[in-house]
Amino acid sequence: MKFLRGAAITVAAVLMIAFIGLATWEPFFARTSEAPEYREYSAEIVRDEFGVPMIYGETDADVAFGVAIAHAQDDFFTLQDVAAMSKGRYGAIAGEDGATFDYVYHLLDARGTAERKYMTLPADTRALFEAYAAGLNQFADENPDEVKLSGLFPVNGEDIAAGFVLRQPFFYGLGNVIGPLVAGDDLRREFGEDIPGFPRDAAAPEGGAEAATEETARRHGLVLPWGEEADHLGSNAWAVTPERSGGPTTLISNAHQPLRGGVAWYELGVQSGEGWHFTGANFPGSPFPFLGHNEDLGWTNTVNRPDMADVYQLEMNEAGTQYMLDGEWVDLSEKTVTLPVKFGPLTLPVRRSVYRSVHGPVIKNDNGYFAIRYGAMDTVDQLDAYYRINKAGTLEEWQTQMARMAIPSTNFIYADREGNIAYVYNAAIPDRPDLEEVQANWRGILPGNRSDLIWEGPVDYAEIPKLINPASGWLYNANNEPFTAAGAGSDLDPADFSPVLGVERKQTNRSRRAYQLLSEAGPLNRAALERIKYDTAYVREGYVDRLWSDLEALEGNAWPDPDMAQARELLLNWDFTADNEGSGDALALVLIRDFMGAEYNNKPWPDVTEKLGEAVAHLNEHFGTIDPPMSDLLRLRQGDVDLPLDGGSDTLRASTTWEVHDDGRFSLVHGDSFIQWTEWPADGSRVTSRSIQPFGAATTRPDSPHYTDQMQIYVDHGLKPVRFWEDDVRAHAISTVAVTNAR
């Protein structure tokens, strides 16, 4: 008995040691960062009546230090997630979902790129990022009870750069390449017109399965919540000249992102003694705004999805250690990485191999080894380009920075005080060899044994679509092809651009509706533009027409369930507006999203009977009717505030994606996430702007008065004033705090 008791104690002790080890190992083995070299920073954070900060400092670096602290005051929770992603440690916070990010971090060699390239940036740009990191470190030091992962801080500028390298490619759809390759599924890509002799349907590995299911996609990292690529999401943007508005030059930013998380918009303003004066919004982890305006000009963005990635199938030796290139065997780089994966109180080390060839990252699946080469790979120049366009003062200066092709993707819609408007289909599209030279199918799987197919760098700025001051006097984009942007007689001709560029040729409902309304409008004054921005109508074209044709083709009396027949009739008589007026709005809201997603993300077309049945069942279960008011179904929820919404998944008033709560209501998680309306008066007086966010400035601070204070304005289609000019900022300040790291 003593022996058994002793053995039991020994086993218990071993188990306890193992438990403690698994619960505590990760911070000791994680990558640590050296804090930035000490430099004294001093900034002033002035918050307006909605808690939106304007950060003042003598130097740009002082301001960046203040940006970090102001953002941490409002959302340190999310900033830590982004910091963990930039170090490959997100799995230690978010478990299996976080480990997906960490795998991609290693696959893309985000850290290696930052290590190789960060010091090539200009000194003033690096100073900005070091100051931002210093601000995050200071907030963490002063608020240790909020730090959720041991050893996460300090961070430095290289860490912030690694976060940029990791996230940027997913805005143009790299996840739609990585995910299916990891899963061994067909690629779901569609770009422009077929290249003669090279049809799109050649783009699948031999023996590949059908398109990935949503579950498989999520499991393997296809669906990553970084930007609009994560699902069937979108953005809108408009620019109007003073001649068409009858007054000011107008820029409307309506960039859609998730309402919470690592790519949720954060509104801020900055002003330094070195001439940096800008207001707009950024993402967590950035020292500068990504969109907005300064005194002289502004821009906004929508996601574009050109063909930015090429896939090569490698010819491997029998051992799987070398690949053939130009008749010679070359060693395949292999590295084993450890992913921390949190399970309850334990963090388990999961080992994975990542591969790399001269082409780029390599994914091994049941079909073989596939290398990926993508636009703006192995560069951090975007960090400098964004900073420079923040400080541009003229269209020429702004275009000089855009022409660097340093910002990997996203459409830019531009306007300025001189009355200029512009649209740039910005994309670091690979400079692929001419078809006649290489006879290669750039839309499909390329042979990996030919070095002549390994391109270097992007095409020239002159080659990408762009429009400057079109005769129509207006420009827009709603995640559509660049060849519908300015109206008949002003639009670009797709025949003028090489099909090898892989420019997308898709339309969204938002695009069709915006084009129609802008083309039919007279003066595009504020009232007319407001009607367009908040429009809730669908055009019966594209996927909408296909869905309604499917409904019409169904036999209305063939179902034993009378609710199905009634639902079909409701939809066939629907007025195609998601405005909370009339019958069928809730039913249409539930039904349309999956069909829109199939079109936008090149997924298989859903079965209309199955989806209609799911919609009927959901509405009956939770509302006792198939035709409740849509405002009872679609809600904006934060804390104790619960408000009704209008708009649909692909309407200009965008209520795009939602979570289904236990009460059956749809709580918005993606849609109109930041709106900024900017006007430069024709008389040359100073710029003014208005804006709105769905919740408030302090998105993860329930105790803050700015946790929910913008919600009612948002629901009412309202905008609040932007305090840009210092006299206005000071006059409406509710708090002024000086921050410094002085010893």
BADREN-852004 format. One line per field, with one value per residue (C-alpha): residue in three letters; x, y, z. Coordinates in pm, whole numbers, plus 50000, padded with zeros to 5 digits. Layout:
rest	[ala;...];
u	[X;...];
v	[Y;...];
w	[Z;...];
//
This chain:
rest	[met;lys;phe;leu;arg;gly;ala;ala;ile;thr;val;ala;ala;val;leu;met;ile;ala;phe;ile;gly;leu;ala;thr;trp;glu;pro;phe;phe;ala;arg;thr;ser;glu;ala;pro;glu;tyr;arg;glu;tyr;ser;ala;glu;ile;val;arg;asp;glu;phe;gly;val;pro;met;ile;tyr;gly;glu;thr;asp;ala;asp;val;ala;phe;gly;val;ala;ile;ala;his;ala;gln;asp;asp;phe;phe;thr;leu;gln;asp;val;ala;ala;met;ser;lys;gly;arg;tyr;gly;ala;ile;ala;gly;glu;asp;gly;ala;thr;phe;asp;tyr;val;tyr;his;leu;leu;asp;ala;arg;gly;thr;ala;glu;arg;lys;tyr;met;thr;leu;pro;ala;asp;thr;arg;ala;leu;phe;glu;ala;tyr;ala;ala;gly;leu;asn;gln;phe;ala;asp;glu;asn;pro;asp;glu;val;lys;leu;ser;gly;leu;phe;pro;val;asn;gly;glu;asp;ile;ala;ala;gly;phe;val;leu;arg;gln;pro;phe;phe;tyr;gly;leu;gly;asn;val;ile;gly;pro;leu;val;ala;gly;asp;asp;leu;arg;arg;glu;phe;gly;glu;asp;ile;pro;gly;phe;pro;arg;asp;ala;ala;ala;pro;glu;gly;gly;ala;glu;ala;ala;thr;glu;glu;thr;ala;arg;arg;his;gly;leu;val;leu;pro;trp;gly;glu;glu;ala;asp;his;leu;gly;ser;asn;ala;trp;ala;val;thr;pro;glu;arg;ser;gly;gly;pro;thr;thr;leu;ile;ser;asn;ala;his;gln;pro;leu;arg;gly;gly;val;ala;trp;tyr;glu;leu;gly;val;gln;ser;gly;glu;gly;trp;his;phe;thr;gly;ala;asn;phe;pro;gly;ser;pro;phe;pro;phe;leu;gly;his;asn;glu;asp;leu;gly;trp;thr;asn;thr;val;asn;arg;pro;asp;met;ala;asp;val;tyr;gln;leu;glu;met;asn;glu;ala;gly;thr;gln;tyr;met;leu;asp;gly;glu;trp;val;asp;leu;ser;glu;lys;thr;val;thr;leu;pro;val;lys;phe;gly;pro;leu;thr;leu;pro;val;arg;arg;ser;val;tyr;arg;ser;val;his;gly;pro;val;ile;lys;asn;asp;asn;gly;tyr;phe;ala;ile;arg;tyr;gly;ala;met;asp;thr;val;asp;gln;leu;asp;ala;tyr;tyr;arg;ile;asn;lys;ala;gly;thr;leu;glu;glu;trp;gln;thr;gln;met;ala;arg;met;ala;ile;pro;ser;thr;asn;phe;ile;tyr;ala;asp;arg;glu;gly;asn;ile;ala;tyr;val;tyr;asn;ala;ala;ile;pro;asp;arg;pro;asp;leu;glu;glu;val;gln;ala;asn;trp;arg;gly;ile;leu;pro;gly;asn;arg;ser;asp;leu;ile;trp;glu;gly;pro;val;asp;tyr;ala;glu;ile;pro;lys;leu;ile;asn;pro;ala;ser;gly;trp;leu;tyr;asn;ala;asn;asn;glu;pro;phe;thr;ala;ala;gly;ala;gly;ser;asp;leu;asp;pro;ala;asp;phe;ser;pro;val;leu;gly;val;glu;arg;lys;gln;thr;asn;arg;ser;arg;arg;ala;tyr;gln;leu;leu;ser;glu;ala;gly;pro;leu;asn;arg;ala;ala;leu;glu;arg;ile;lys;tyr;asp;thr;ala;tyr;val;arg;glu;gly;tyr;val;asp;arg;leu;trp;ser;asp;leu;glu;ala;leu;glu;gly;asn;ala;trp;pro;asp;pro;asp;met;ala;gln;ala;arg;glu;leu;leu;leu;asn;trp;asp;phe;thr;ala;asp;asn;glu;gly;ser;gly;asp;ala;leu;ala;leu;val;leu;ile;arg;asp;phe;met;gly;ala;glu;tyr;asn;asn;lys;pro;trp;pro;asp;val;thr;glu;lys;leu;gly;glu;ala;val;ala;his;leu;asn;glu;his;phe;gly;thr;ile;asp;pro;pro;met;ser;asp;leu;leu;arg;leu;arg;gln;gly;asp;val;asp;leu;pro;leu;asp;gly;gly;ser;asp;thr;leu;arg;ala;ser;thr;thr;trp;glu;val;his;asp;asp;gly;arg;phe;ser;leu;val;his;gly;asp;ser;phe;ile;gln;trp;thr;glu;trp;pro;ala;asp;gly;ser;arg;val;thr;ser;arg;ser;ile;gln;pro;phe;gly;ala;ala;thr;thr;arg;pro;asp;ser;pro;his;tyr;thr;asp;gln;met;gln;ile;tyr;val;asp;his;gly;leu;lys;pro;val;arg;phe;trp;glu;asp;asp;val;arg;ala;his;ala;ile;ser;thr;val;ala;val;thr;asn;ala;arg];
u	[50000;50283;50430;50102;50059;50412;50356;50034;50212;50487;50237;50050;50372;50472;50129;50147;50490;50363;50057;50267;50506;50228;50063;50382;50627;50521;50652;50993;51035;50869;51057;51151;51208;51445;51273;51344;51648;51543;51433;51222;50873;50605;50252;49915;49594;49289;48953;48637;48281;48271;48605;48783;49148;49353;49717;49958;50336;50639;50768;50598;50759;50609;50269;50317;50402;50076;49879;49982;49881;49549;49453;49557;49340;49044;49127;49436;49259;49277;49618;49758;49606;49779;50108;50077;50014;50327;50531;50366;50207;49839;49757;49857;49567;49305;49371;49329;49196;49499;49734;49606;49743;50069;50110;50063;50305;50574;50467;50500;50817;50674;50946;51225;51100;51088;51438;51581;51400;51314;51652;51624;51339;51418;51526;51222;50984;51166;51154;50777;50748;50994;50799;50471;50622;50751;50398;50257;50533;50469;50096;50169;50415;50165;49872;50015;49676;49551;49835;49694;50009;50332;50638;50441;50601;50825;50767;50977;50944;51047;50760;50511;50654;50614;50244;50207;50387;50157;49823;49848;49839;49503;49331;49368;49273;49587;49377;49182;49508;49663;49350;49259;49625;49659;49334;49425;49118;49066;49159;48860;48996;48842;48996;48951;48864;49002;49349;49326;49428;49436;49084;49012;48899;49258;49342;49309;49569;49511;49308;49195;48868;48570;48577;48638;48344;48325;48426;48734;48818;48812;49005;49285;49304;49115;48878;49097;48930;49165;48980;48710;48869;48751;48401;48166;48233;48287;48335;48200;48371;48269;48440;48262;48399;48265;48113;47891;47816;47729;47949;48238;48469;48332;48497;48286;48468;48250;48508;48355;48545;48455;48310;48547;48889;49226;49106;48828;48858;48983;48917;49186;49354;49722;49909;50279;50520;50674;50367;50181;49812;49561;49232;49081;49109;49366;49378;49522;49899;49948;50103;49926;49581;49521;49248;49101;49219;49471;49426;49475;49370;49222;49153;48964;48997;48800;48940;49031;49118;49351;49551;49836;49948;50093;50110;50385;50381;50728;50888;51032;51289;51182;51296;51097;51407;51489;51302;51398;51480;51626;51748;51919;51813;51782;51744;51399;51424;51248;51203;51016;50820;50635;50283;50148;49787;49587;49343;49177;49450;49715;49916;50029;50330;50231;50514;50472;50704;50716;50886;51029;51169;51317;50961;50833;50639;50569;50265;50271;49940;49817;49861;50226;50431;50303;50499;50333;50469;50261;50260;50469;50632;50943;50900;50807;50804;50433;50518;50701;50452;50153;50347;50441;50091;49969;50187;50133;49999;49915;49787;50136;50300;50035;50074;50452;50411;50144;50370;50622;50381;50476;50124;50036;49666;49329;49156;49218;48953;49105;48991;49156;49097;49183;48879;49072;48931;49106;49063;49363;49327;49628;49794;50151;50055;50340;50542;50486;50668;50469;50258;50428;50766;50687;50360;50238;49891;49917;49560;49646;49915;50253;50543;50787;51090;51130;51308;51181;50838;50970;50897;51057;50867;50546;50437;50490;50238;50152;50014;49744;49395;49344;49119;49202;48930;48680;48439;48142;48266;48221;48399;48300;48400;48205;48443;48369;48585;48772;48595;48275;48388;48285;47988;47932;48185;48427;48495;48813;48812;48916;49068;49340;49479;49661;49464;49785;49731;49441;49215;48886;48573;48303;48017;47846;47487;47629;47822;47525;47306;47565;47637;47266;47195;47501;47434;47071;47134;47150;47351;47532;47480;47481;47116;47154;47469;47303;47019;47274;47490;47196;47016;46881;46775;46880;46904;46768;47092;47374;47330;47007;46848;46973;46830;46489;46485;46544;46252;46028;46122;46014;45670;45492;45235;45477;45563;45360;45463;45238;45494;45739;45488;45396;45763;45817;45522;45647;45983;45835;45633;45914;46001;46379;46451;46589;46432;46211;45901;45663;45657;45937;46235;46336;46297;46503;46772;46813;46814;47029;47357;47463;47391;47579;47870;47872;47901;48158;48385;48344;48175;47928;47577;47356;47036;46750;46497;46735;46822;46459;46371;46641;46515;46153;46253;46460;46194;45917;46121;46223;45945;45645;45605;45795;45735;45842;45959;46319;46408;46308;46556;46857;47011;47307;47409;47680;47657;47303;47219;47008;46890;46710;46892;46815;47019;47126;47429;47507;47322;47482;47352;47558;47453;47672;47744;47605;47616;47299;47226;47034;46714;46739;46829;47110;47371;47575;47947;48044;47910;47914;48199;48341;48197;48377;48224;48479;48415;48656;48448;48472;48559;48889;48795;48917;48817;48542;48435;48184;48207;48043;48135;47886;47961;48199;48565;48621;48514;48632;48582;48228;48277;48355;48082;48219;48146;47805;47755;47754;47510;47186;47339;47466;47124;46959;47192;47352;47707;47893;48140;48510;48723;49019;49128;49298;49065;48767;48942;49019;48671;48503;48761;48629;48976;49336;49614;49989;50180;50556;50816;51064;51275];
v	[50000;50238;50160;50237;50558;50657;50580;50780;51076;51047;51036;51332;51525;51447;51550;51872;51951;51878;52098;52386;52343;52350;52645;52854;52746;52983;53320;53166;53029;53318;53572;53871;54220;54490;54814;55102;55309;55569;55902;56157;56207;56454;56477;56625;56425;56649;56474;56627;56579;56230;56128;56135;56227;56492;56431;56725;56717;56917;56643;56371;56116;56289;56260;55890;55828;56000;55805;55479;55596;55748;55430;55213;55424;55333;54978;54824;54488;54478;54641;54347;54099;54278;54286;53911;53850;54050;53808;53483;53440;53496;53129;53181;53427;53300;52925;52739;53044;53244;52964;52997;53352;53232;52962;53223;53455;53188;53077;53431;53494;53818;53846;53770;54039;54293;54198;54230;54542;54759;54933;55027;55266;55638;55745;55966;55680;55446;55720;55726;55351;55345;55625;55440;55126;55332;55458;55105;54995;55283;55212;54845;54938;55174;54929;54583;54449;54489;54295;53958;53773;53757;53879;54047;54383;54557;54589;54787;54931;54606;54429;54687;54643;54264;54317;54520;54252;53984;54150;54351;54063;53944;54261;54156;53795;53595;53388;53261;53106;52986;52828;52596;52498;52397;52203;52049;52207;52389;52755;52986;53274;53485;53796;53960;53826;53492;53517;53374;53010;53009;52975;53031;52673;52555;52698;52388;52132;51796;51574;51865;51842;52066;52415;52422;52421;52707;52477;52354;52708;52834;52536;52588;52964;53060;53284;53530;53836;54084;54320;54251;53933;53757;53717;53880;54226;54567;54946;55252;55577;55890;56207;56500;56818;57163;57195;56891;56958;57321;57401;57221;56950;56648;56327;56059;55778;55478;55208;54888;54677;54457;54677;54525;54365;54399;54581;54789;55159;55390;55761;56012;56335;56434;56763;56831;57120;56948;56998;56673;56763;56492;56349;56014;55656;55380;55016;54896;54877;55181;55516;55705;55722;55508;55733;56077;56427;56699;57069;57035;56687;56357;56003;55693;55328;55029;54680;54564;54207;54190;53877;53945;53589;53316;52949;52714;52335;52214;51907;51733;51461;51134;51241;51567;51771;51926;52077;52103;52446;52496;52137;52140;52020;52297;52244;52318;52532;52369;52513;52370;52626;52600;52738;52814;52694;52782;52518;52635;52703;52524;52640;52346;52360;52245;52182;52258;52262;52562;52548;52803;52799;53075;53145;53217;53029;52662;52461;52081;51899;51564;51692;51792;52099;52442;52766;53109;53438;53748;54122;54333;54023;54085;54461;54712;55020;55070;55199;55492;55552;55583;55831;56042;56064;56181;56488;56542;56887;56860;56604;56588;56512;56252;56080;56078;55859;55641;55588;55411;55114;55063;55027;54674;54714;54889;55140;55505;55773;56120;56484;56816;57183;57276;57081;56779;56429;56103;55727;55494;55118;55087;54746;54618;54378;54142;54239;53907;53820;53859;53560;53523;53505;53235;53070;53038;53033;53301;53217;52857;52646;52732;52490;52552;52425;52738;53043;53259;53248;53398;53767;54052;54354;54526;54676;55046;55294;55393;55045;55034;55184;55539;55838;56202;56469;56286;56495;56363;56539;56234;55914;55619;55266;54993;54697;54679;54663;54988;55023;55157;55454;55784;55732;55690;55885;55910;55548;55362;55106;54757;54692;54943;54716;54386;54080;53957;54225;54019;54316;54200;54223;54196;54419;54442;54548;54858;54938;54890;55105;55381;55397;55422;55691;55901;55883;55988;56267;56634;56845;56618;56842;56726;56619;56417;56247;56161;55989;55787;55699;55568;55399;55052;54922;54617;54612;54298;54214;53969;53735;53908;53832;53474;53420;53562;53361;53050;53150;53203;52863;52684;52527;52740;52473;52181;52211;52047;52337;52634;52876;52790;52879;53198;53292;53247;53474;53737;53745;53749;54055;54222;54583;54516;54767;54685;54993;54845;54941;54697;54319;54070;54277;54040;53732;53887;53993;53636;53488;53720;53714;53357;53407;53736;53563;53285;53542;53764;53483;53242;52977;52715;52853;52758;52555;52804;52563;52470;52833;52944;52664;52775;53135;53031;52804;53076;53345;53112;52986;53326;53559;53334;53467;53466;53839;54027;54389;54380;54623;54356;54118;54337;54514;54728;54600;54710;54674;54757;54950;54762;54958;54872;54890;54918;54824;54491;54278;54455;54786;55127;55153;54851;54609;54334;54061;53968;53730;53538;53583;53344;53545;53497;53860;53953;54170;54367;54283;54434;54708;55087;55093;55442;55724;56055;56328;56594;56924;57184;57500;57650;57990;57853;57863;57589;57226;57081;56725;56511;56146;55858;55522;55249;55251;55515;55600;55362;55037;54800;55022;54958;55209;55491;55738;55689;55316;55364;55740;55739;55450;55645;55896;55606;55438;55770;55820;56112;56245;56428;56714;56637;56871;56927;57286;57363;57647;57413;57128;57347;57499;57157;56974;56761;56651;56752;56525;56566;56239;56193;55929;56177;56023];
w	[50000;50081;49739;49567;49762;49673;49307;49306;49463;49202;48916;49061;49095;48736;48613;48812;48672;48319;48376;48505;48213;47953;48125;48141;47869;47593;47723;47798;47445;47262;47060;47273;47136;47243;47329;47092;47180;47433;47299;47480;47341;47437;47298;47384;47341;47303;47281;47136;47260;47109;47256;46920;46981;46806;46890;46892;46908;46810;46581;46379;46610;46914;46750;46671;47037;47131;46868;47036;47380;47267;47081;47376;47605;47385;47268;47424;47404;47024;47000;47200;46955;46669;46861;46922;46550;46466;46680;46578;46922;46858;46918;47281;47307;47061;47048;46720;46534;46644;46546;46188;46184;46332;46066;45791;45973;45940;45592;45452;45652;45786;46048;45803;45567;45848;45963;45613;45500;45799;45815;45445;45528;45558;45907;45965;45881;46119;46383;46346;46406;46695;46863;46813;46967;47260;47323;47330;47566;47800;47818;47889;48164;48325;48297;48374;48484;48123;47959;47855;47740;47937;47753;47473;47550;47473;47101;46856;46508;46343;46519;46388;46038;46060;46133;45813;45610;45749;45695;45374;45117;45245;45134;44771;44830;44909;45149;44850;44731;45056;45200;44911;44861;45226;45200;44864;44703;44375;44360;44355;44149;43878;43737;43401;43060;42950;42803;42452;42467;42847;42994;43362;43423;43384;43725;43942;44046;43882;44113;44332;44518;44464;44610;44982;45217;45462;45746;45557;45453;45807;45939;45691;45705;45391;45584;45768;45921;45760;45531;45281;45145;45461;45320;45067;45201;45044;45049;44870;44770;44580;44458;44291;44134;44227;43879;43942;44308;44251;44549;44715;44593;44778;44892;45060;45235;45314;45382;45516;45765;46062;46336;46591;46587;46420;46108;46262;46187;46462;46411;46500;46400;46407;46395;46437;46416;46114;45893;45950;45983;45897;46014;45927;46047;46086;46192;46522;46487;46261;46362;46083;45922;45614;45475;45540;45455;45532;45463;45089;44976;45081;44968;45058;44963;44846;44811;44462;44367;44069;43993;44236;44307;44089;44185;44067;44096;44187;44036;44343;44389;44548;44895;44879;44960;44621;44327;43962;43821;43472;43461;43802;44146;44404;44779;44917;45229;45525;45872;46167;46366;46694;46707;47055;47076;47385;47513;47833;48092;47884;47585;47375;47142;46793;46548;46180;45883;45652;45314;45075;44723;44510;44397;44749;45020;44944;45053;45052;45006;44871;44515;44555;44639;44532;44552;44572;44445;44515;44463;44704;44850;45062;45099;45369;45146;45205;45556;45401;45118;45352;45565;45262;45116;45458;45405;45030;44942;44573;44325;44172;44507;44588;44251;44289;44596;44436;44134;44358;44355;44719;44856;44745;44667;44714;44490;44576;44525;44561;44583;44666;44733;44372;44248;44120;44155;44068;44072;44079;44049;44275;44273;44268;43990;43904;43597;43423;43101;42782;42683;42348;42518;42773;42661;43019;43171;43438;43546;43626;43788;43640;43595;43878;43686;43470;43609;43321;43487;43813;43771;43965;44092;43980;43652;43597;43733;43376;43309;43578;43522;43647;43578;43651;43630;43406;43201;43400;43714;43936;44029;44240;44330;44508;44470;44099;43791;43714;43380;43536;43742;43582;43353;42980;42778;43068;43158;43071;42789;42907;42565;42655;42927;42891;43005;43168;43434;43563;43637;43785;43571;43836;43938;44275;44333;44502;44187;43955;44176;44224;43852;43775;44035;43953;43580;43621;43872;43792;44037;44281;44580;44941;44940;44619;44745;45075;44889;44694;44994;45200;44912;45005;44662;44463;44084;43921;43744;43804;44098;44203;43868;43878;44226;44134;43814;44026;44248;43948;43810;44127;44137;44392;44484;44501;44872;45148;45375;45289;45439;45162;44892;45078;45116;44743;44667;44913;44737;44387;44488;44684;44599;44601;44875;45221;45377;45654;45456;45290;45295;45244;45364;45644;45426;45146;45395;45519;45169;44959;45147;45061;44691;44686;44861;44604;44325;44493;44619;44324;44536;44413;44361;44660;44625;44635;44787;45067;45146;45130;45372;45614;45602;45661;45952;46119;46096;46213;46507;46639;46522;46469;46115;45788;45742;46056;46027;45912;46190;46443;46282;46197;46495;46598;46942;47182;47560;47669;47351;47094;46789;46461;46128;45759;45453;45309;45234;44908;44922;44937;45293;45387;45658;45523;45774;46112;46405;46485;46854;47076;47028;46651;46585;46349;46523;46269;46259;45923;45701;45713;45963;45909;45705;45646;45431;45328;45148;45011;44946;44599;44748;44880;45247;45472;45449;45667;45727;45915;46016;46203;46350;46446;46820;46948;46995;47289;47126;47402;47708;47841;48121;47877;47773;47420;47411;47245;47200;46818;46772;46745;46502;46290;46283;46191;45889;46067;46080;46355;46305;46263;46472;46241;46290;46621;46721;46672;46855;47158;47163;47188;47398;47682;47794;47735;47854;47813;47773;47784;47850;47997;48270];
//
